[in-house]
Amino acid sequence: MVSFVALEPNIRVTPHHHESEQIVLVNGGACDFMVDGKLYHLEEGDILIIPPNLEHGNYISDRGLRMIEVFSPPRADFIEKLRALKKG
């Protein structure tokens, strides 16, 4: 599953975890990603791989953040949200 994400500057994504492996490709802006208690500063062009079930969250810089996320297997919660939107 591929997700294209644009986040506003200076926000926090609450720590969470999921069964899917996640690959993050930053294509604009910057953030500080906390993964399993370790901090990773990401800038445009950086890639981060998050193994399944590790707690992670991030803090978006004052430049905002644009990223592509790849999930394997696809996230069931995202699929459910898409289904709900289609039902309208």
C-alpha positions as a Python dict, from the first residue, in 0.01 Angstrom:
ca = {
    (1, 'M'): (0, 0, 0),
    (2, 'V'): (134, 343, -94),
    (3, 'S'): (27, 662, 81),
    (4, 'F'): (112, 1018, -26),
    (5, 'V'): (119, 1248, 278),
    (6, 'A'): (144, 1626, 322),
    (7, 'L'): (160, 1752, 681),
    (8, 'E'): (140, 2109, 807),
    (9, 'P'): (437, 2268, 986),
    (10, 'N'): (494, 2226, 1359),
    (11, 'I'): (257, 1939, 1433),
    (12, 'R'): (311, 1614, 1620),
    (13, 'V'): (202, 1271, 1499),
    (14, 'T'): (111, 1073, 1811),
    (15, 'P'): (322, 764, 1879),
    (16, 'H'): (152, 449, 1752),
    (17, 'H'): (231, 106, 1609),
    (18, 'H'): (84, -128, 1350),
    (19, 'E'): (144, -475, 1210),
    (20, 'S'): (269, -345, 875),
    (21, 'E'): (630, -270, 793),
    (22, 'Q'): (654, 96, 690),
    (23, 'I'): (897, 263, 453),
    (24, 'V'): (908, 644, 465),
    (25, 'L'): (1051, 844, 172),
    (26, 'V'): (1078, 1218, 242),
    (27, 'N'): (1024, 1429, -68),
    (28, 'G'): (990, 1771, 95),
    (29, 'G'): (1031, 1947, 429),
    (30, 'A'): (1174, 1774, 735),
    (31, 'C'): (1079, 1594, 1054),
    (32, 'D'): (1214, 1419, 1361),
    (33, 'F'): (1093, 1059, 1367),
    (34, 'M'): (1099, 873, 1698),
    (35, 'V'): (1115, 496, 1643),
    (36, 'D'): (1135, 258, 1939),
    (37, 'G'): (1290, 532, 2154),
    (38, 'K'): (1549, 641, 1893),
    (39, 'L'): (1538, 979, 1720),
    (40, 'Y'): (1595, 1012, 1344),
    (41, 'H'): (1609, 1352, 1176),
    (42, 'L'): (1482, 1322, 817),
    (43, 'E'): (1525, 1569, 533),
    (44, 'E'): (1428, 1561, 166),
    (45, 'G'): (1574, 1248, 3),
    (46, 'D'): (1598, 1046, 326),
    (47, 'I'): (1443, 702, 367),
    (48, 'L'): (1346, 532, 693),
    (49, 'I'): (1233, 171, 735),
    (50, 'I'): (1016, 94, 1037),
    (51, 'P'): (978, -276, 1121),
    (52, 'P'): (634, -410, 1217),
    (53, 'N'): (493, -339, 1565),
    (54, 'L'): (754, -80, 1671),
    (55, 'E'): (616, 232, 1836),
    (56, 'H'): (684, 542, 1628),
    (57, 'G'): (567, 900, 1585),
    (58, 'N'): (708, 1220, 1447),
    (59, 'Y'): (744, 1594, 1493),
    (60, 'I'): (704, 1800, 1177),
    (61, 'S'): (949, 2086, 1119),
    (62, 'D'): (851, 2446, 1054),
    (63, 'R'): (888, 2362, 681),
    (64, 'G'): (609, 2103, 691),
    (65, 'L'): (655, 1753, 551),
    (66, 'R'): (577, 1574, 227),
    (67, 'M'): (644, 1202, 224),
    (68, 'I'): (555, 880, 54),
    (69, 'E'): (480, 587, 283),
    (70, 'V'): (480, 224, 175),
    (71, 'F'): (310, -35, 398),
    (72, 'S'): (340, -412, 373),
    (73, 'P'): (103, -575, 423),
    (74, 'P'): (-155, -302, 351),
    (75, 'R'): (-291, -139, 667),
    (76, 'A'): (-637, -269, 748),
    (77, 'D'): (-731, 54, 931),
    (78, 'F'): (-656, 263, 620),
    (79, 'I'): (-858, 27, 400),
    (80, 'E'): (-1152, 51, 642),
    (81, 'K'): (-1136, 433, 634),
    (82, 'L'): (-1141, 428, 253),
    (83, 'R'): (-1444, 197, 253),
    (84, 'A'): (-1627, 428, 493),
    (85, 'L'): (-1553, 730, 272),
    (86, 'K'): (-1686, 551, -35),
    (87, 'K'): (-2013, 474, 146),
    (88, 'G'): (-2033, 844, 215),
}
